[in-house]
Amino acid sequence: MAARKRASAQKIYELVVELEDVTPLVWRRLLVPGSITLPELHDLLQLVMGWTDSHLHSFTFGETTYCNAHAGNLEDLAMVSEAKQTLEAALGARGREFRYLYDFGDCWRCRAAVKPLAHPNSEWGYPVCTGGARAVPPDDVGGTGGYEDFLAAIGDPEHEDHEALLGWAGGAFDPDGFDLNAINRYLRFGFPPRRFKRWVLAGHDG
């Protein structure tokens, strides 16, 4: 099986991704190859943040916004297709950040600071998650206001919606939850989306 991209083959970028409008801060630090496409980067962000890829998303680099919407909708949205666009090309020569929006209804906005990694480890496979903190709000919780109400309800056993919202969340939700080792196990041994497979280490070379 093919291993993830090695640093010797191409430029590696460090991304520090922060979820806006939610406190305490939710963040992730990633090392990714410059040739990762925006659809692949979306898959990666969904995994490391903990969302379920149930909604539209977009990336904004400077004045250009890329989207995964159907081609017929892109002109109305003033966006262009993200298909086949790489991170390195979207950044350009001077790009040092981008914005990632997930779910046009709940509007989860992330800011990603980007810098080239000066001395990538040629023995590592990329992408890899090197840090982070806290869980993202669940899909369909109702934006920042809905998330505040959700946390208040699940944190209070006497709240009238306590049991219903815990059940909706699958029985438990820890806003402080973040498991770096689990994320990297997924990246190394079988992250599922097909388009991401060339960076997944699913076994030994050959």
Legacy VTK file of the C-alpha trace (Angstrom):
# vtk DataFile Version 3.0
C-alpha trace
ASCII
DATASET POLYDATA
POINTS 206 float
0.000 0.000 0.000
1.177 3.546 -0.667
2.521 5.499 2.276
1.783 9.114 3.023
3.896 11.746 1.284
7.433 12.105 2.596
8.988 15.493 3.298
11.849 15.024 0.838
9.386 15.054 -2.088
7.886 18.515 -1.615
7.230 21.545 0.560
5.554 20.986 3.914
3.387 23.652 5.586
2.438 24.141 9.214
-1.204 25.138 9.697
-2.537 26.503 12.983
-6.318 26.343 12.698
-8.505 28.235 15.187
-12.292 28.094 15.430
-13.638 31.632 15.711
-16.445 32.848 17.997
-16.177 29.933 20.446
-14.473 30.234 23.847
-12.364 28.739 25.289
-10.375 28.468 22.064
-10.691 25.355 19.882
-7.531 24.873 17.792
-5.462 22.332 15.841
-1.876 22.366 14.534
-1.178 20.359 11.371
1.747 19.611 9.077
0.579 19.076 5.504
2.129 18.708 2.033
1.769 21.713 -0.244
0.313 19.503 -2.956
-2.690 18.500 -0.858
-5.823 19.484 -2.786
-8.546 21.570 -1.194
-11.025 18.648 -1.190
-8.376 16.567 0.597
-7.664 19.405 3.001
-11.387 19.607 3.744
-11.404 15.884 4.551
-8.426 16.389 6.843
-10.025 19.321 8.658
-13.234 17.378 9.154
-11.269 14.562 10.774
-9.041 16.612 13.049
-11.815 18.993 14.114
-14.376 16.235 14.635
-17.224 17.222 12.321
-19.173 14.786 10.138
-18.913 16.342 6.635
-22.681 16.829 6.505
-22.756 20.336 5.008
-21.253 22.623 2.389
-17.916 24.264 3.054
-15.666 26.895 1.513
-12.064 28.100 1.588
-11.092 31.763 1.186
-7.569 32.722 0.133
-7.208 36.480 -0.236
-10.024 37.647 -2.520
-10.858 34.195 -3.902
-13.350 31.796 -2.332
-13.407 28.129 -3.345
-16.396 25.897 -2.720
-17.544 22.300 -3.113
-21.023 23.320 -4.304
-22.313 22.028 -7.647
-20.929 23.954 -10.592
-24.293 25.495 -11.393
-24.440 27.192 -7.989
-20.926 28.619 -7.891
-21.611 31.751 -9.933
-24.567 32.655 -7.716
-22.349 32.199 -4.643
-19.480 34.271 -6.160
-17.191 31.288 -5.672
-15.045 29.014 -7.831
-14.656 25.263 -7.750
-12.116 23.824 -5.319
-11.648 20.684 -7.423
-7.974 20.000 -8.276
-6.856 23.218 -6.550
-3.843 22.607 -4.290
-3.009 24.371 -1.048
0.274 25.652 -2.444
-1.344 27.093 -5.573
-4.185 28.704 -3.619
-1.740 30.331 -1.199
0.449 31.739 -3.970
3.895 33.118 -3.312
2.935 35.388 -0.402
-0.076 33.752 1.200
0.185 33.188 4.947
-3.382 32.417 5.948
-6.767 31.255 4.730
-10.317 30.957 6.043
-12.350 27.772 6.190
-16.136 27.932 6.581
-18.107 24.811 7.410
-21.919 24.673 7.333
-23.416 27.771 5.740
-26.260 27.620 8.267
-24.437 27.212 11.602
-21.454 29.103 10.101
-18.421 27.584 11.783
-15.565 29.879 10.761
-11.935 28.843 11.086
-8.823 30.931 10.547
-5.685 29.055 9.506
-2.259 30.658 9.864
0.201 29.080 7.423
3.984 28.958 7.267
6.421 26.745 5.358
8.203 24.227 7.558
11.903 25.097 7.432
13.261 21.630 8.177
10.706 18.846 7.575
11.601 15.445 8.945
12.206 13.257 5.897
11.253 10.142 7.898
7.771 11.349 8.720
4.647 10.738 6.666
2.408 13.757 6.102
-0.154 15.024 6.975
0.181 14.758 10.748
-1.535 16.531 13.634
0.952 17.881 16.185
-1.325 19.636 18.675
-4.744 20.953 19.548
-7.288 21.614 22.256
-10.998 21.135 22.895
-13.826 19.635 20.878
-15.733 21.443 18.152
-19.476 22.022 18.551
-21.548 19.113 17.200
-23.035 19.299 13.728
-26.487 20.927 13.580
-26.339 22.300 17.132
-27.582 25.689 15.924
-24.535 27.931 15.672
-22.807 29.645 18.577
-26.043 30.452 20.396
-27.337 26.917 20.032
-24.016 25.552 21.253
-24.171 27.704 24.400
-27.694 26.433 25.093
-26.581 22.866 24.416
-23.671 23.087 26.884
-25.899 24.629 29.529
-28.445 21.828 29.157
-26.046 18.874 29.200
-24.135 20.396 32.120
-27.245 20.641 34.297
-28.966 17.342 35.192
-32.014 19.341 36.277
-32.399 21.078 32.908
-35.608 20.091 31.115
-33.675 19.218 27.932
-30.754 17.471 29.641
-31.635 13.881 28.757
-32.948 14.699 25.285
-29.826 16.606 24.244
-27.476 14.014 25.719
-29.341 11.403 23.691
-29.097 13.573 20.572
-25.330 13.851 21.145
-24.975 10.070 21.437
-25.040 9.834 25.226
-22.064 12.016 26.082
-20.218 15.126 24.977
-17.002 16.525 26.464
-16.283 20.095 25.281
-12.707 19.692 26.534
-12.195 16.454 24.622
-9.277 16.180 22.210
-7.336 12.984 21.455
-4.151 13.647 19.468
-3.154 9.978 19.370
-6.522 8.865 18.017
-6.394 11.463 15.249
-2.947 10.360 14.133
-3.916 6.690 14.265
-6.661 7.485 11.754
-4.194 9.355 9.581
-1.681 6.509 9.646
-3.880 3.436 9.422
-6.970 4.055 7.382
-8.551 7.484 7.044
-11.499 6.493 4.812
-12.166 9.024 2.001
-10.929 7.604 -1.310
-9.465 10.842 -2.614
-7.232 11.039 0.473
-5.640 7.599 0.076
-2.350 8.717 -1.379
-1.484 10.252 1.997
-2.745 7.376 4.139
-0.333 4.836 5.545
-2.499 1.728 5.438
0.370 -0.746 5.492
3.991 -1.206 4.439
5.317 -0.092 1.066
5.204 -2.852 -1.503
LINES 1 207
206 0 1 2 3 4 5 6 7 8 9 10 11 12 13 14 15 16 17 18 19 20 21 22 23 24 25 26 27 28 29 30 31 32 33 34 35 36 37 38 39 40 41 42 43 44 45 46 47 48 49 50 51 52 53 54 55 56 57 58 59 60 61 62 63 64 65 66 67 68 69 70 71 72 73 74 75 76 77 78 79 80 81 82 83 84 85 86 87 88 89 90 91 92 93 94 95 96 97 98 99 100 101 102 103 104 105 106 107 108 109 110 111 112 113 114 115 116 117 118 119 120 121 122 123 124 125 126 127 128 129 130 131 132 133 134 135 136 137 138 139 140 141 142 143 144 145 146 147 148 149 150 151 152 153 154 155 156 157 158 159 160 161 162 163 164 165 166 167 168 169 170 171 172 173 174 175 176 177 178 179 180 181 182 183 184 185 186 187 188 189 190 191 192 193 194 195 196 197 198 199 200 201 202 203 204 205
